[in-house]
Amino acid sequence: MIQKPKGTIDLYGNDGKKFIYIQSLINEIMKKFNFEYIKTPTFEQTDLFKRGVGETTDIITKETYDFLDRSNRELTLRPEGTAGVVRSFIENKMYADSNQPKKLYYFSSAFRYERPQAGRLREHTQFGIEILGSDSILSDAEAISIGYNTLKMIGLKNIVLKINTLGDKESRESYKKALIDYLKPNIDQLCSDCQTRYLNNPLRILDCKVDQDSEVLKNIPKFDNYLNDISQTRFNEVKDALDALEIEYVVDNKLVRGLDYYCHTVFEFQAEIPGFGSQNTICAGGRYNNLVETIGGPDTPGIGFGMGLERLLLAVEQEENNLLNERLDLFVVNLSSTKEEVYALVNNLRLNGFSVETDYLDKNLKAQFKQIERLNPKYFVIIGDEELLTNKVKIKDNDTKEEQEIDLFDLVDFLDFR
């Protein structure tokens, strides 16, 4: 038997319904915030991610799916969404649009060769947003607000927002020097990955899951001591904006995110749910004011985030959040000798906005009642030759068991007022 590749999942049944429900909810939120949908290719030129994400990041050095096509071009399956969107922003000259900033959102598969575990897949679906063309702290607040409101509307309760600032280039360079000087005497006590990161990407050491409880990292220099006045003022203004929106947050000085392009505001929404596990970041993002220029576009500030939908579903399950309260409106028991006529009626009800199911397997009455028990519709109705002849049907409330006789062609009106 051929099985799915390791680190991937099949979504179907209730999980599939929840997945579609979450996407539809997000679409409605995006309309309210005036975001446009964008779709970019599943694979891009490898150089895009090397330049955009950073050649020394774990994603590029360990996790990307790289391949040569039949013309020996170097291509990579998308490991994250931002770089592809920025490439599209540049290539399609969106920076020249009169309506700025450009506010874009997407649903896309992302691929990373990681050790599969609960909440971490080699292929996952990412919902992401990008706000390109604005350096305003209001854009920072809007990005965080969208993540906050999405999780709130889904119904998750045990979620904590953590924020930090990486400051501007001057602040980051000052901190990197202090961090390297501090770690130098004890770098051999950290894991091999951190020893590699020490010179190439020292900030990533702060985010190491292996050494997170190491004595060496307990007294590292604090980032906020190395922020210049501009960076500190900006971070204070972001916090003020979140306070105005009544969004609670925790400042986490060790929060750095794993991609080279971040500056100033970075943030994560983490699920603090018993049994959820260590992979508890639901949504993460930050500001990237130099990324567009790095990839070859004009100097354009930006901010965005990514949210893994499969991990989000896992959080919903762990919180025992039902999420789906929808029920089938009607089940039509089809006992007619002209089943096509009854199916035409079913189709008409669906086109009028009702969820309706019927029998497709020529089951007898008893078997169709068993199906009603499984599906638990709000109402059910039996339609046979007599009902078609008299245009009268008895519709039954599946909860109260109350029954009403109505005209067959009044079904739409009947369901419309329930």
Secondary structure by P-SEA (a helix, b strand, c coil): cccccccbbbbcaaaaaaaaaaaaaaaaaaaaabbbbbbbbccccaaaaaaaaccccccccccccccccccccbbbccccccaaaaaaaaaacccccccccbbbbbbbbbbbbcccccccccbbbbbbccccccccaaaaaaaaaaaaaaaaaaccccbbbbbbbcccaaaaaaaaaaaaaaaccccccccaaaaaacccccccccccccccccccccccccccccccaaaaaaaaaaaaaaaaacbbbbbbccccccccccccbbbbbbbbccccccccccccccccccccccccccccccccccccaaaaaaaaaaaccccccccccbbbbccccaaaaaaaaaaaaaaaccbbbbbcccccaaaaaaaaaaacccbbbbbcaaaaaacbbbbbcccccbbbbccccaaaaaaaac
